[in-house]
Amino acid sequence: MGLPPGPIYVLKLVPHLGLLVGGVVGVITYTGQQLGFNVPAWASVPIAVLALPCFRLAYQQYLNFADDRNAKRLGAVRPPVLKESSRAIIGKLTESILNGYPADVVLDWTEEYGPVYRSEVPLLGSRVIMTTEPQHVKGILATNFESFEKGPVFRNQFDSLLGQGIFNADGEMWKFHRAITRPFFTRERISDFDIYDKNAEISLKLASSRLSEGYSIEFQDLVSRFTLDSATEFLFGHTVDSLSAGIPYPPSAASKNSAFFLEHPSNKFAEAFTKGQTQANIRSPLGKDWPLVEFWGNKIAPLRKRMDEFIEPVMNEALRRREERLKKGSDDKEEEEMTLLAHLVNQTQDPTILKDELVNLLVAGRDTTMCLLTFCVYMLTQHPEIEARLREEIFDKVGPSQRPTYEAMRDMRYVQVLRLYPPVPFDSRTSTNSPVLLAGKSPSDPPTYVSANTGCLYTVFLMHRREDLWGPDALKFDPDRFLDHRLHKYLTPNPFIFCPFNAGPRICLGQQFAYHEATFYLVRLLQQFSNFRLDEKENIKPPASWKNAKGLKAQEKIVPSVHLTMFVKPPLRLRMTVAMKTYQSAHRTISTMGLPPGPKYILSLMPALVPLVAVLLGASNYISHTRKLSLPSWLPFPLALVLLPVIRIFHFHYLRLCDDRNARRLGADRLPALKEPFWVIVSRMSESLLNGYPGEFLQYFGIF
């Protein structure tokens, strides 16, 4: 009918109101006859409307009574209920979404009521369980998967934005989307790094150029363009080329932004995309009654229209290519090389389904990896010692300029940020038509009773920060916790305490794609830049009240926020130093300086010495603060010169040990090693070359 949300909402209430009006008329008529007074017939309608909230309240009390009896019969417990008013609950959730720190109000309730509790808003007919308990998350996502779905309320709230796409689908439609997308995230497909390499190079050139002008860069915007172009090329077969628009100048130099940049389609899409997600999130506290605040106009509809204007050319091109394939026929090779979009248009040509799925794929392909990269680099600005260690690992595993490989990135472990800033900090499911029992924290604890048709909001953002799950240093950013004894103490026995990409049958299919893309970009970034720092003059500062808050909220230098995924309230402007890209470029620079060979050689060692000096400086500062020892600031420099040959010797022996083991494994022999000291070898070779008979030094060492 094309009606606004409000009238549609009212029309859906008509059947319920009709029954209520009939009941009210009957009661009024009977009462009037008994008491001898008449009530106008028209009064039945407003009385029924006013009676509806009362009916909802009474029905809520009846459900609670029935659930209490049922839980007791099953030996289960119901979560405690929030004692705040409906208005207070809705107001606090809305304020937290718009202006608060992620999950701050949920944290307050968790500290008061425990890791699981329930919220009831009788006037809206809303019943929601909120949990940060890993056993509950495991039950919702895995062991009791069939008993939970996205649910009608979530689908209704996000339909204007996500439509029938995979994130908003249940049942057969979800299975359809899942079956189509699964084959396109195999190791072979996601290990082709040409797309990452090309777009990373373009984006880092943009960063270098802007830095050379003396301006900071909007890093979140930069990586959103990188992830958008990479995702569209990987999934759709061609890039939307958002990087070609460039990156924005800071607000203080906004006049420098060109008309081409301002009018670029990708910018309009990104703006509409972000606003649409935020508005959909605002609907969440209102449940199915969100049309009451968008009565005369769907606020997401015009934003989705702008998004469709960006998406339709991609869809139309895919449909055109399909027609061409049908005309000429397609062989098996073409089928193997088919993109996800091409495969999708082979399954359906319905433009609504196609556009919905494209929007959903762009949420997954752009926003999640953008979040991961944004908070990775934010953490590097706050922890320069970790930046130094990460660069050291990159230079050790990959090199100062080489392209990362799948094998090298698989061995890299020092790239972890998903615990404190998961891309999807909240998610929800709805129980189906039957009650569900979720396992307690321990086998001896009674199960938690979940009523039928009840929303379940699980907050991995808070679960990832719980000290009882991660240890007393849970709020500390320390990637080593995934490498040392803490891994086996906390995570290994209870893997559901870490769920950055969901779990169970609906686990994110693209998580390895996101890991590879983010790791590849980080490697390239740290090969070219160092000394990351926030541009505090241009960034939005956290509210002054946050300084007195608990946990990491008091330490934040930016403002994290959430819609469907986590992001930083823009801008996130950074400054960073352009590093020497390769040892070869360092040698080229040195060779043009006209220096004698000795100084040239010493300068050529600098790229190797810099990471070592940085580590020693960090160690020196640590010792000074913890041991109360005052070490000379110059000490790390001569110490690095002494340690470099020692490290080379150990590295040589390590390589020899590896070669010995590998040779034995392959059944091969290694050549005997010369036993003379290296200075004897060098001396005899030099003497032979200068004064000896050709080849005599080879005979001396028994080579002939």
N, C-alpha and C positions, 0 to 999 in steps of 0.2 A: 504493500500500500504506500510505501514511501513516507510513512509517518515518523515524526521524531520519537526518541526513546520514551519520553514521558507518556504520551497518549497510548503507545503500544503497551507500556507497563500497566496502565489503568485498564485497558481492554482485557489484558490477561487476568485481571482481578475480578472482572465482571461476573464470571460463573460463581466465584466464591462469594462475591457480594450479593449475587442473586439469591443464593441459598440463605445468606445471613439476613437479607431484607425480608425474605419469606418468613424466616423464624421470628424476626423482630415484629413483623405485622401480626403474626399469630399471637405472640405474647402480648402486644399492645391491645389487640382486639379483645383477647380473653380478659386482660386486666381491666380494660374499660368497662366491659360488661359486668364484671364482678364488683367494681368500685363505683360504677355509675358515672363515668366521664368519657368523653370522646377525644381522641388524638387525631389531627389531620393526617390523611393518608400520605401526603408528601413528606411528612416528618420522619417516615420510616427510613428513607434513604440516608439523610445525614446521621440519624441515630445508628444505622448499620455501619456507616463509614467510621464513626467514632468507636463502635463496638469492635471493629476488626482488630486493633491493637490489644484490646482486652482479651479477645478470643485467642490471639497469638500467645499472650502471656499465660493464659490458662492452659493452652496446649503444651507450652514449654514445661510447665509444672507437672503436667501429666506424664510427659516423656521422661522427665527426671525421676519421677516416682517409679515408673516402669523400669528404667535403666538401673536404678539402685537395687531393685528386687532381682533383676536378671543378673547383675554383676555379683551379688551376694550368692545367688544360686550356683554360679559358675566358679566361685572361689576367687574372683578377680576384684580389683579395686578400681574405683573411678578417680581420675585426677582431681585435685582440688579446684574449685571454681574461683575466678577472679571476683572480688567483692566490690569492685568499682561499678559505677553506674554505666549504662549503655552509652550515654553521651560522653562520659570521661574516656571510655575505652576507644570509641571511634575518634574522638578528638586527639588523644595521645598518639594513636597509630598514624593518623593523617599528618600531624605535626612532625612526627619522626621521619616519615617518608619525605616530606617536603624540606625540612630544615635540620633534622637531627643527625646524629652519628648513627651509622648502620646498626640496627638492632638495639639501640640504647634503651628504649622503653621495654623491649622484650627482656633485656638483661635485668632491668629493675624488677620486673615481675618474677624472673627466674630466681633472683636472690631472695625474694620474699616467699615464693611458693614452691621452689624446687625445680628440677630439670623438666618436669612435665606438669601442665595444668590446663584448664579449659576456660574458654571465654564464651559467655552466653549473652546475646543481645536479643532479648525476647521481642522487642518492638520490630526488629527486622527478621525475626525467625532464624537468627544465625547461631550456630553451634560449632565451635572450632577448638580443637586440641592443639596446643603448642608444645613442642618438645625439642630438647637438645640431647636426648638420650640415644647413644649409638645402637642399642638393642632395638629401640623403636624404629629408628631409621632403617635398620636391617630388615625388620618385619615389613615396614611399609614398602620398601623398594625391592625386596627379594623374597623372603620366605613366605610372606602373605601377599605377594604381588597381585594375584587374581582377585583379592578382596578390596583393592584400591584402584581408583582411576583419577584422571584429571578432574572429572566431575562436571555437572551442568553449570554450577556457579562460575567456576574458572573459565569454562568455554564461553559463557555468556559475557563475562567481563572483558575477555581478550578477543572476542570474535571480530570486533571492528578492526583490530590490528593484525591478528594472525590468521583469521579465517579458519579454514579447514586444514591448515598445515600441520606438520608432525608434532609441534610443541603443544598444539591445542586439540589434538585428536585422541580419541579413545577407540577401543574395539577394533572393528575391521578396517576402519580408515587409518588408524595408527599402524596396523599390521601392513597395510598397503604401502604407506610411506616408508616404513622400516625395511620392507623387503626390497624396495627400489634402491634405497640409499646404501644398504649394507655392502654390496659388491664394489662400491667405488671408494672404499676406505681400506683396501688391502695394503699390505706392506709395500708391494711393488709400486702401487700408485702414489702412496704418500711419501715414498723415498726418492721420487724424482724431484731434485732440488733446483732445477733450472728456473722454475717460476719464482721461487723464493729469491734466488740469487739475482735475477734481473730486477725485481722490484725493490729488493734491499739496496742494490747499487744505486738505483734512481733516488730512493728516499734519502740515503745517506749523502748523496751529492747535493740534494736540496738543503739538508741540514748544514753541510759544510759551507755552502754558498751563503746561507743566511747568517751563519756565525761570522764569516769573513766580513760581512757588512757591519758587524758590531752589535747585532741584535741576538737576543735569546730565541730559542725555537719552542713552538708549541708541540711538545713531544707527543701528547695524547692524540692530537690531530694528525701528526706525522704517521704514527703507527696505525691509526685507523685507516688512513689511505693505503698504507702498505698491505694491511690485512684485507681490505675491501678488494683491491686489485688482485691480490693473490688468490682470494677465495673465488672471485668471479672467473678468473682464468682457469683455475683448477676444476670448478664445478660446471661452468657454463661454456668453456672452450674459448672465450675471449674476454679480455679485461675491459672494465668500464673506464679505465685510465683516469682515475681520480687524482693520481699523482701529477698528471699533466697540468692540473690547475695551479700547482704550487702549494705553498703553506702560508698561513696568515702572518702578517706582521703583528707585533705587540700592540695593544690598545693605544699606547703613546705614539705610535707611528701608523695608525690605522689608515691614514690617507694614502699610504703607499700601496695598499691593496688594489690591484688592477681591476677593471671592470670584468675582464675575462675570469679572474678568480671569483669575484662576487657572484657572477651569473652562471658559474659552472654547474651543470646538472647534479654532480655528485655532492656539492655543498647543500643544495636544496633538499636532496634526498636525506643526507645525514641529519640536517636540522629537523625535518619532519619525522624521521625515524626516532630521534631522541625524544622529541616532544610527545610522540605517540606512545612510547614506552612509559614515560613518566605519567601521562594521563591514565593509562591502563592500570598503573600501580596505585594511583589515587583511588580508583574504584574499589580496590581490594577490601578496605575496612567496611565498606557498605554492603558487601555480599551481593545478593541478587537484586537489591533495591537501589543500585547505583543510578538507574534512570531518574531518580528523584532529584539528583543534583545536575543532571543534564537533560532536564525535562523537555525543553524546546529545541535542542540541537545536540547531536552526537559530536562531541569535541574531537574525536579521533577520525571521523569520516573524512573531513577535508585534508587531514594529514596523510591518511592512507591514499587518498586520491593523488596527492603529490608524489608519494612513493611509487604508485602505479605508473605515473608518467615516466618515471625513471626506469621501471622494470619492463614495461610493455615493449619497447624496442628489442630488448634481449629476448623476450618470449616470442615476438613475431619473427625474429631472425631464426630462432630454433624451429619454429613451425615451417618457415620457408625452406630451411635445409631439409627438413623431413620430407616435404613434398618433392624436393629434388632427388633425395635418396630413393623414394618410391618410384619415381619415373625411370631412373637408371638402374635400380636394384642395388643392393648392398651385399658385399661379400663378408666373410668371417673376420677378415683383418679390420675392415671398417667397423664391424660390430665391437671388436676388442678395443678399438681406439675411441669409441663413442663416449661422450661426456655424460655426466649425470643428467643434465638438462635434456640432451638428445634422447637419452633412454626414457626420461619422464614423458616427453611429448610422443613417444611411441606407445606409451600406456594410456594416455588420455590427451585429448585436444581441448578439454574444457578450460577456457581461459581463466575462470575463477579459481579452479583448483591449481592451475599452473602458477598464477600470480601469488596465491597464498603460499605455495611451497617455496617459491623464490624468496619471499619475505622471510620465511622461517629459516631457510638456509643461510640468508645473509646475517640474521641474528647470530646463528652458530658460527659462521665463518668470519665475521668481522668483529663482533663485540667481545666474545670470550677471549680471543687471543689478544685483542687490543687491551683488555683489562689486565691480562697476565703480563704483557710487556710494560704497560704503564706502571704497575706497582713493582715490578722487578727493578726498573730504573729508579723509581722513587726510593726504594730500599737502598740502592747503591749510593744515592745522594746522602743518605743518613748513616751509611756504614762504609766509609772509604777503605777500611781494612779488608772488607769482604770483596770490594771491587778489585783490590790488588790480588787477592787470592784467586778470584774468578779469572782475571786476565792471565795469571800464571798457569791456571789449569788449561785455558784456551791455547796459550802458546805451547804448552807441553803436549796436548792431545792433537791440536790442529796445526799450529804454527802461526806466525805473525801475519801471514797474508793468504795462506792456502784456503781453498774452499772447504767448508766442513763436509764430512761424509757421514753416512748413516752409522757406520761402525764407530767413528770417533765420537759422535754425539751420544751414542748408546753408552759409551764408557764414561761420559761426563756426568757427575753427580752433584756438582756444586752449583746448581741452577734452580734452587727450590724456593718458591715464594707463595705457592698456592694455599698453604695452611692458614696464614694470617689474612690473606685477601683473596678468598675464593671467587672466581668469576660470577657464580650464581650463589649468593650468600643465603638466600631463602628459596624454598620451593614448597609445593603443597600437593596433597592428594585428598581425595574424598572417599570415605568408605562406601561400599555398595549397600545393597538393601538388607544385609545381615550384619549383626554385631561382629566385631573382631577382637581377639585377645592378642595383645602384643607382649612378648616376653619381658620379664623384669630385668633389672640390672644384673642380678646374679640368679643362678638356678633356684636358690632358696626364696627369692622374692616372689610374691604373687604377681600374676600377669596384670597388665593394664587393660581395662575394658574400654573399647571404642564403640560408641553407639553407631547404629546404622545411619547412613547418609550424613556423616559428620566430617567436616573439614579437618585436615591434619596438616599443620604448618610445622615443618622441621627446619631448624636454623643451623646450618653447618658453620656459618660464620662464628657463632658462639661455641658450638661443639669443638671447633678447631682451637679454641682458646681456653678450654677448661683445664685448670691445673690438676684436677683429680684424674684427668685422662692423659695429659701430656707432661706432667711433672711440675715442680714448683717454678720452673723457668718458662712456663708455657707462653707467656707474653713476650718473651725475648725472641727477636729475629735471629735465628741461629741455624743456618742450613746444615750444620754438622749433626743436628739431631737425627737426620735421616742417614747418617753414616756411622755413628758411634753406637755405644751400648744402649742408648735410649731407643733406637729403632727396635731392638729385640725386647726391650723392657715394656714399651708402651704400644707401638703400632703392630708389630708382628702378631701378638696374641689377640689383638682386637682391631682388625683392619677397618672396621666401619667407623672408627673415630676419625678417619680421613676420607672424605667423600667430595672432592672438588668437582668431579665430573659425574655425579650421581652414581648409581650402582644398580645391579639387577638387570632385568630384561630391557629397561629403558636407559641403561648406561649410555653416555654420550658416544656415538659412533665415531665422532671426529676428534676424540681426545688425543690420539697419537698424532693426528694431523696438527693439532694445536701445539702439542709438545715439540714436534719437529720444527714447525714454523717459528715458534717463539725462540727455541734454542738456536736455530740457524741465524735468526736476526740478532740475537744477543752476541753470538760469536762475531758476526760481521761488525756490529756496533763497537765492541770492545777491541777489535783489531784496529779500528780507526780512531777511536775517541777514548779519552780518559778524563779524570777529575770532574765527575758529574756533580752539579750543584744547582739548587733551586734559584730561580730569579725571583726573590721575595718581593721586589718592587712591583712586579707585574701580576703575581699570583694572588688569588683570593686567600686571605688568611683565615684560619679557624676562629670562631667566636672566642672572645676573652674568657667566657665562662668555662670553656673546655679545659683550661689550665688546672682547674680544681677538680676535674673529673677523675674517675678511677681508670686504671689500665692504660692501654695504648691511646685512648682518646686524648689524654692529657699531653701526649708526646707528639701528636700529629702536627705536621707543618703544612699540610694541605687539607682539603675538605672532601673526604670520601663520601660518595652517595650511591644510591641504588635505584634502578628501575627494574628491567628484567635482569640486567647484569650490573656488576659494580663498576663504577667509574669515578674519576676525580672531577669535581665541579670545575669547569674550565675557567681560565686557562691553566694548564700545567706547563709553565715555561721553564726551560732549563738552559743552563750554560754548560759547555763542556769544551775540553781542550782537544784540538786535533793532534793525534799522536802520529809518530812515524809509522807509516803503513807497513813497511817491510824492511828486513835487513838489507835487501838489495837497494831500496830507495835511500837508506842511510848511507850505504857505501857510495852511491852516486853523489849524494850531497857532499860527503867527505872528500871524494876525489876531485871535486872542483874547487877545493879550498886552498890548493897550493901548499899543503903541509908536507914535511918530511915523512918517510914511511913509518917511523916509530909513533909519532902523534896520531897519524892516520889509523894505525892499528889499534891504539888505545881507544880512540873515538869510535872505531867500529865495534868495540866491545860494549859500548854504552847501552844499546837496546837489550842486551842480555843482562847487564848489571842493574838497570833501572828497576825491574820487578824484584830483584834480590834485595836491593837497597830499601825498597818500599816495605818488604816483609820485615827486614831487620829494624827499620824505624818503628814499625808497629810493635815488634817484640820489645824494643827498647822502651817505648812509651808504656807498654803493659807492665814491664818490670819496675819502671820508675813509680807507677801508681800503686801497684800491689805490694812490692817489696820495700817501698820507701827508699829506693836507691837512686842516687842522682848520677846518671850516666852521661858522659859528654855527648853532645848532639852530633859531633863529627865522627864518633866511633863506628857507626854502621858503614861508612864509606871504605875505610881501609879493611874492615872486616869482610866486606863483600868481595874485595880484590883477593883476599886470602881464600875465601870460601869457593870462589868460582872454579879454580883448578881442582879443588877437592871434590866439588860436585861433578866435574867432568870425569874424574877418575872413578868415582862410584858409578856414574852412568855407564862408563866403558865396561866395568866389571859386570854390571847388571845386564848389558847387552850380550856379553860373552856367555853369561849363565843361561840367558834365554836361548841363544843359538845352540849351546851344548844340549839343552833339553829338547829343542826342536829337531836337532840332527838325530838324536837317539830315537825320538818318536817316529822319524821317517826312515830309520835304518840306514842312515848315511854316516860317513866319517868326516870329521873336520880336520883341516890341515894342521900340522904341528905348529905351535907358536914359538917364535924366537925367544930364547931365555935371557939374552943379553939385555942390560938396561938400555933405555931408549937413547941416552946420551952416547953410549958406545956405538949403537946402530947409526945414529946421525953422524958421529965422528968418522966412522969407517966409510960410510957412503960418501961423505964430502971428500975425504982423502982419496978415495978411488976415483971419483969424478974429476978431481983436480990433477992427480999425479999418477994414478994407477993404470993398470992394463984394463981395457974394456971388459966389464963383467966379472972382474976378479972378486968383488965384494959379494957377489952372489954365490961364488964357489966357497968363500970363507964361511958363509952362513949355511952351507950344505944344501942350497937350493938346487944346484946342478949335481 
